Amino acid sequence: MATSPKSARSGRGFTYLWLLLAMALIGVGLAAAAEIAGTAIRRDKEADLLFVGDQFVRAIALYRASSPVGTPQFPQRLEDLLADKRFPNVRRHLRRVYPDPMTGSADWGLVRAANGGITGVYSRSTAQPTKVANFPKGYEAFAGAASYGDWVFAYAPPGGAPGGAREGGSSSPLTPFIPGGSAATAPAAPKQAVRVAREPWACNAQRTNDERSCDRSGEVRGGEALEACRQSAVRRYRNCLSGGDVQPLAVP
């Protein structure tokens, strides 16, 4: 029996509606997947910012602790942490001037002491953090921060006052941090540790070792391998801080 033109048009109409519905559902699914992926990337960057900021604090503490007796000094430039030229044999307190994970730039906001020395750093990003709680020991004051710029990584000597003031005269409160009681005596990570959550010094030691492994891999295999390895190191660091199982470092 031949199909009437009206029935044919009706069938095509239903097919078109189902096609539109399917496309809408696919669009919603893709948007949800993109949002989840974006959140995961943001969390990786937040974990990276916690690590990098802590590295600056520890390097500043080591620089000050290495000052000649009776004349404690803070660095005047971040580059001073890479090459401390106050002694005949140049000392290195920091592997490199890390870029800000949130902005991709090495243009950090600086916290300065009264004499102009650098006591800390902070991100210039004004974005609102997704992480609002469960910060590592020493950084609990970051909870509920309005922006990444409020995550101020500032060193305060034992018994000292909060580490200086932001450039530009910002009145936002600082978060003094004395890493491990003394940056020069922070303990090494346990060799067999798998769950090292909420032990920042252990997670930082793991991340430092991962950075060394990634640098060696990059020297042999190039920039793409270096970037892939560093991304794996960030995920391992985030899992370490959150109490998850620490997966092997992906070294291409």
Secondary structure, DSSP 8 states (H G I E B T S, - for coil): ----HHHHHHHHHHHHHHHHHHHHHHHHHHHHHHHHHHHHHHHHHHHHHHHHHHHHHHHHHHHHHTS-TT-----SSGGGGT-BTTSSS-B-S-SS----TTTSSS--EEEE-TTS-EEEEE-------S--S---TT-GGGTT-SSGGG--EEE--TT-----EETT-------EE-GGGSGGG-----TT-S--TT-HHHHHHHHHHHHHHHHHHHHHH-HHHHHHHHHHHHHHHHHHHHT---------
